[in-house]
């Protein structure tokens, strides 16, 4: 072949590769228009404000009241656990405010998945949706096993011992025996959700009411025995058993560090309220009721946790708490066997509502992703009689039930948290993106002089409405801010020894990153925001969303390496599904709704033919 022909051929290949990469990027970053108010949904709009609030309280109130209060007091914070719950509540409230604004913007099923699809793009949305699936599957299975274990403990472990004698599993990462009871619990919840959303939420409201009554009984009865002196115990107090480490004594026996460590643990007690945001197509007046339900449920949950932690640590010294079952220990100490059984029944009801609330969002996320073409189309089918995504609900139950049956979920709990925290982070980012844009779609980039960019960094032109330049500045600033926060969190979580020794390089690096983060915050705050009228808007933007990103990323870096490895394996499985099916069947992909059959053979080589 002549030299010129070779050069032309190579240039053609290079241009073709560039076109394919450009089109591939457009495919994974395409966005869903926010022009659907959910009025065409096939799901039944039957959930009232009371139903939504009960769903949020029922899916969240449980772990913090019955376990975390005593566990954190004993292991991390002492009586300062009450402050830990306040700090965790503030972090959860910021995330809740971001969810509330999006619920008023996007009355659609799917929660963080649909929010991300509208603001960031399809690939990020699929990633979030896939993580939410992990959160809800593990959440449902772990609650079912918790309920089974609680009941088994009340009958002296007869059920577990009997199952172990029949079938004993000798695999390190599986349970010791197949927990048939927990599987039946998940299947029962599945049947309730498949039968109808109104019927299942009615039962949820009933159980949540019983749970709240038990909390009130605990606050009143234990409050009578509250002694403020238990918040001021000295380390040399004669009542302390010999050889028992109790820290420095007083209200903060383990210092501020113990309170912050306790806050990180208490934060997980608030996880679950986001299930309200998945009901966008089943809630009555979702733009108003969903934000109200999120805020109301978080307030009820916080008051319950704060009250329980207060009376628990005042009635029983923190060094005598049982980190696994604090209330049975307390009532045995007080000699109140009747109250002990009342609270045990309340804990069972609480775990029942937790399991219902944990599974409720999962079929909705599957339904939303399938409706957009990113998952298999059969999952979007809505039963005409029950008005529920029947196949998605059954599949959710089978997956969760199987995990509850076979797996020891102790090592998987952190995986549930990592998916939730990532979702909270992306929602906060999405709020920032939408606040600083004129519409829900990204504005196309334009050629801009460097002098204009420098002036716009601090809005020296006094711009009052968002422009393409100001919008792009916010996006880049948020991206850099997130990267900087990852570095800060990594140092704070894993570099404490260097910081304690005032290592010059680490301290200088941390200081520099903090200064850059503050500068980026200032740059973002200088940009003009859109003034669309909404039923709810997050106050103090951009400071609260940026704070939410900081808290969530920091908590993610508290998780161990094994959790991150398992998380990456789950993500890999999801990416295989997306690149082999979702990217070619996405409704945002082409006018024909799917890619041509010839593209199915090699999607990475043929993205150039996709019509975007």
Beta strands, then each sheet from edge to edge (+ up, - down):
end
